[in-house]
Amino acid sequence: MELREHVIDLPGRIFIGNGIISKIEEYLLESRLEGPYLIITGHNVRRLVVESVLDKLSSADLLVAEVDDANLDEVKKAEELSKTKNIRTV
């Protein structure tokens, strides 16, 4: 079964689908999201995916934050990092 691209519109947009990383720059342009950008990821996803994202967005102003657990403490750290680094898109 092939997973097709799917877009969910909430207060923000969520893009889901097989091979979606190859279109990340297109999605950012389409969404008119302003940088700098913050990517929040766990260790395994960073190892598997983030380098591909960085390759696709080599011209963008990106910061990658790796978290150990999905919890409120990590959310607070990401919020603080966003403020101190003037991040506009997470």
C-alpha positions in Angstrom: 0.0 0.0 0.0 1.4 3.4 -1.0 1.1 6.2 1.4 0.1 9.4 -0.5 0.8 12.9 0.6 -1.7 14.3 3.1 -1.9 17.9 4.4 -3.7 18.7 7.7 -4.7 22.3 8.3 -4.8 23.2 11.9 -3.6 26.6 13.3 -0.4 25.4 11.5 0.0 23.0 8.6 1.2 19.4 9.0 2.5 17.5 6.0 2.5 13.7 6.1 3.6 11.3 3.5 6.2 8.9 2.0 9.2 10.9 0.6 7.8 14.2 1.9 11.3 15.3 2.9 12.2 15.7 -0.8 9.5 18.4 -1.0 10.3 20.3 2.2 11.6 23.4 0.5 8.5 23.6 -1.7 6.3 23.3 1.3 8.1 26.1 3.2 7.8 28.4 0.2 4.1 27.5 -0.4 3.4 28.1 3.3 5.3 31.4 3.2 7.0 30.5 6.5 9.7 33.0 7.5 13.1 31.9 8.8 15.1 31.4 10.8 13.7 27.8 11.3 14.0 25.5 14.3 13.8 21.7 13.7 13.1 19.8 16.9 13.9 16.1 16.8 14.8 13.1 18.7 18.1 11.2 18.3 16.8 8.5 16.0 14.9 10.8 13.7 17.8 13.1 13.5 20.1 10.2 12.5 17.6 9.0 9.9 16.0 12.2 8.5 17.5 15.5 9.6 20.6 15.3 7.4 18.3 14.9 4.4 16.4 18.0 5.5 19.6 20.0 6.0 20.8 18.9 2.5 17.4 20.1 1.0 17.5 23.4 2.8 21.2 24.3 2.6 20.4 27.9 1.8 17.9 28.3 4.7 18.8 29.6 8.2 18.3 26.4 10.2 18.9 25.4 13.8 18.4 21.8 14.9 17.6 21.0 18.5 17.8 17.4 19.7 15.5 16.3 22.6 15.7 13.2 24.7 12.0 12.9 25.6 8.7 14.3 24.5 7.7 16.3 27.6 6.8 19.8 28.8 10.4 20.5 30.0 11.6 19.9 26.4 8.8 22.2 25.1 9.9 24.9 27.5 13.5 24.6 26.3 12.4 24.8 22.7 10.4 27.9 23.5 13.3 29.6 25.2 15.7 28.6 22.4 13.2 30.1 19.9 13.1 33.4 21.8 16.9 33.7 22.3 17.7 32.8 18.6 14.8 34.9 17.2 13.3 31.7 15.6 10.1 32.4 13.6 9.2 28.9 12.4 9.4 25.7 14.4 
